[in-house]
Amino acid sequence: MANYAYYALHELHILPHDLMAMSRREQAAIFAMIDIRVESEKRERARTRRK
């Protein structure tokens, strides 16, 4: 949870108290979007390293 809050704050500019005030469903959506974005960034880094 702390990693998601950190990422939400620094990358998405969502304050921790705003994140905690969201419903479970909203939090799940944010966390899923963070997972997708992190995976995409990992693939991009791997792709640029191969070049």
C-alpha positions as CSV (number, residue, x, y, z in Angstrom):
1,M,0.0,0.0,0.0
2,A,2.8,2.4,0.8
3,N,4.4,1.9,-2.5
4,Y,1.2,2.8,-4.3
5,A,0.7,5.8,-2.1
6,Y,4.2,7.0,-2.9
7,Y,3.8,6.5,-6.6
8,A,0.3,8.2,-6.6
9,L,1.8,11.2,-4.8
10,H,4.9,11.6,-6.9
11,E,3.7,10.6,-10.3
12,L,0.0,11.2,-10.3
13,H,-0.1,14.1,-7.8
14,I,-2.7,12.4,-5.6
15,L,-2.3,13.2,-1.9
16,P,-2.3,10.2,0.4
17,H,-5.3,11.5,2.3
18,D,-7.2,11.9,-1.0
19,L,-6.2,8.4,-1.9
20,M,-7.4,7.0,1.4
21,A,-10.7,8.9,1.1
22,M,-11.5,7.1,-2.2
23,S,-13.8,4.2,-2.2
24,R,-12.3,0.7,-2.4
25,R,-13.4,0.5,-6.1
26,E,-11.6,3.8,-6.9
27,Q,-8.5,2.7,-5.1
28,A,-8.5,-0.6,-7.0
29,A,-8.8,1.3,-10.3
30,I,-5.9,3.6,-9.3
31,F,-3.7,0.7,-8.2
32,A,-4.5,-1.3,-11.4
33,M,-3.5,1.8,-13.5
34,I,-0.3,2.2,-11.5
35,D,0.5,-1.5,-12.2
36,I,-0.1,-1.1,-15.9
37,R,2.0,2.1,-16.1
38,V,4.9,0.5,-14.1
39,E,4.9,-2.5,-16.4
40,S,4.9,-0.3,-19.5
41,E,7.8,1.7,-18.1
42,K,9.8,-1.5,-17.4
43,R,9.2,-2.7,-20.9
44,E,10.3,0.6,-22.3
45,R,13.5,0.6,-20.3
46,A,14.3,-2.9,-21.4
47,R,13.7,-2.0,-25.0
48,T,16.0,1.1,-24.8
49,R,18.7,-1.0,-23.1
50,R,18.7,-3.5,-26.0
51,K,19.4,-0.8,-28.6
